[in-house]
Amino acid sequence: MSVEIENLFIHLGKKGFSRVSKSNLPVLSTSLHYGDAVFEGMSIFEKQGRFGLFHPSLNLERMRYNANELLFGFPKVTDAELISVIFRLIILNGWGDGLPECTGIEKAGKKVKRAYVRNLLFSDNNGIGVGTPLKPEMLTVLAPIGKYFDSGEEEVNLMLFPGPRTVAFPCLKGSGNYQLGMYSKRMLKKFNELGGIQCYETLFLNGRGNVAEGSAENVVILKNGEFITPHPKEGVLMGISLRIISDIAKKMGMGFSFGSISLKDVADAEGMFMCGNAAGIVPVDRIVDVGPDYKVRGILELPTCQSDEIRRIRRKYEETEIWKGKTAFHTFLDEWFPDGKNPQKPPEKFAKDAECLREKFSIYKYID
């Protein structure tokens, strides 16, 4: 079953709930014309009829941090109010009895369904010119999401982008940063249409020639029995999934470090994967060096499929995503809307879990 995006409900701050097709968005917003906005993406997993929102307190903490760093401002709204809106959208979209079948995926050997949550902090104004005063507002929408990469394989091939990733605020989740990623996806599509090796994501290098990230994912290699990921100083976003994975690795008795990664380091590695909220953990099979003329300049084969360590950490992370018994990572729809219709005050457990997660995974612990 497919879902018509136009029929989905959104929440637009003080303007309240409406369908996408009926939304009243400012067509001259500086966010629309100049890409001046901040966003976050979260996942809601449905397992055995229960809806769990994955680590929202960490996403909203990062969103407030990014808005502050970009001097954007933030509407007067609490995390609890935003989470209540997210669960209300599940109900308004008619998904209270189950997400659409098209959202079905497999995690840790279990069949689950998933919806993607997009929070967009934008300027709800009309005006031409980069000096137009900001009017911060929050847009919230839920969209069905199935498998992240439709490769048909466990591992994916990456296209090495033929140029450095140079963006204004590489360590922040600002919308303008993602224009290069979107361009790389169009380039990727054109490359695949020419036939030959099919690639499913882009790998970017920074201006120093070191590995940076994918179009929307962090990158991790396994080398000499240790997981290594680019340091934020290499111009990468400090992913929440990355922070959780680093903790899982340490609990597995393995090293996890932040540093610089050259292409030679990748070539010498025992494996490589990409990770993110939407992607999960995605092992990498090959890196295809593609020139501006779309010709293949080289192929780097990786032994990722042979790595028991990557399989183990992927399994552990997926078990965290879809919870097993008590969990501090999730807050549940039935805790906020016990009767499935009317909201109750935020559950006490949410505040305690949020404090626990921030104590361990706060973005302020990972930035200089």
ABEGO torsion letter per residue (X at the ends): XBBBAAABBBBBEAAEBBBAAABBBBAABAAAAAGBBBBBBBBBBBBGGBBBBBGAAAAAAAAAAAAAAAGAEBBBBBAAAAAAAAAAAAAAAGAAAEBBAAABBBBGGBBBBBBBBBBBBBBBBBEBEAABBBBBBBBBBBBBBBBABBAGBABBBBBBBBEBBBBABAABBBAAAAAAAAAAAAAAAAAAAAEEBBBABBBBBBAAGBBBBBAABBBBBBBGGBBBBBBAAAGBBBBAAAAAAAAAAAAAGBBBBBBBBBAAAAAABAEBBBBEAAAEBBBBABBBBBBAAGBBAEBBBBAAAABAAAAAAAAAAAAAAAEBEBBAABBBAAAABAAGABBBBBBAAAAAAAAAAAAAABAAAABX
